[in-house]
C-alpha cells in the first residue's frame, strides 16, 4: 500500500529467515487492508511470537483509491470488525498472541 514497500510475500520470507535464525519476531498488521485474514494468519503464525493489529486511520486519504478499485466496502466499520475478528480467531487457533492497537 505504501509506495516502494516490499510485497507481503517478501516480508513473510524475511520474517521466516529471522525466526529461523532464532531471533524473536513480531508482526504489525496496519492498516487493515482488503485481505484474506485466515491466509495471512496461517502464513505468519509459524514465524512470529506476537502480532499487533491496527485499523485504517485515514479513511479520507484513500477513499478515492478504494472507490476506483471498487473496494469501498473495505472502509466500512463492519468490514474492520469482521476482519479483526477473523484474524484474531485464526491467530488464537495457532496459539499466537495478538493485540489491537
C-alpha positions in Angstrom: 0.0 0.0 0.0 2.9 2.4 0.8 4.9 3.4 -2.3 8.1 1.3 -2.7 7.2 -1.0 0.2 8.1 -4.7 -0.2 5.3 -7.1 -1.1 3.7 -9.2 1.7 5.4 -12.3 0.4 8.8 -10.7 0.7 8.1 -9.6 4.2 7.0 -13.1 5.2 10.2 -14.5 3.7 12.2 -12.0 5.8 10.2 -12.9 8.9 10.8 -16.6 8.4 14.6 -16.0 7.9 14.8 -14.1 11.2 12.7 -16.6 13.0 14.8 -19.5 11.7 17.9 -17.7 12.9 16.5 -17.7 16.4 15.5 -14.0 16.5 12.3 -13.2 18.4 9.9 -11.6 15.9 6.6 -9.8 15.9 4.3 -8.7 13.1 2.5 -5.4 12.8 -0.6 -5.5 10.5 -1.7 -2.0 9.8 -3.7 -0.6 8.4 -6.2 -3.4 7.8 -6.5 -3.5 4.0 -8.7 -5.8 1.9 -7.3 -9.3 2.7 -7.9 -12.9 3.5 -7.2 -12.9 7.2 -7.0 -16.6 7.6 -4.4 -17.0 4.9 -2.4 -14.1 6.4 -2.6 -15.6 9.9 -1.5 -19.1 8.6 1.5 -17.5 6.8 2.8 -15.6 9.7 1.9 -17.8 12.7 4.9 -20.2 12.4 7.4 -17.3 12.4 6.1 -14.7 14.9 5.7 -14.7 18.7 3.3 -11.7 18.7 1.1 -9.7 16.4 -0.1 -6.1 16.6 -3.2 -5.1 14.5 -4.2 -1.5 13.7 -7.2 -0.3 11.7 -7.3 2.2 8.9 -6.8 5.6 10.5 -7.1 7.9 7.5 -10.1 6.8 5.5 -10.4 10.2 3.8 -7.0 9.8 2.2 -7.8 6.5 0.5 -11.5 6.9 -0.3 -11.0 7.8 -4.0 -8.4 5.0 -4.5 -10.7 2.4 -2.9 -13.6 3.7 -5.0 -11.6 3.5 -8.2 -10.9 -0.2 -7.4 -14.5 -1.0 -6.2 -13.2 -1.6 -2.6 -15.4 0.9 -0.7 -16.8 -1.9 1.4 -13.3 -2.2 3.0 -13.7 1.2 4.6 -16.9 0.4 6.5 -16.9 -0.3 10.2 -18.4 -3.7 9.7 -15.5 -4.7 7.4 -12.9 -3.8 10.1 -14.8 -5.7 12.8 -15.2 -8.8 10.6 -11.5 -8.9 9.5 -10.3 -8.2 13.1 -12.5 -11.0 14.5 -11.4 -13.5 11.8 -7.8 -12.6 12.1 -7.7 -12.8 15.9 -9.6 -16.1 15.9 -7.2 -17.6 13.4 -4.1 -16.4 15.2 -5.5 -17.7 18.5 -6.0 -21.1 16.7 -2.3 -21.1 16.2 -1.7 -20.1 19.8 -0.3 -16.7 18.7 -0.7 -13.7 20.9 -2.4 -10.7 19.2 -3.3 -7.2 20.3 -5.4 -4.5 18.7 -3.6 -1.1 18.9 
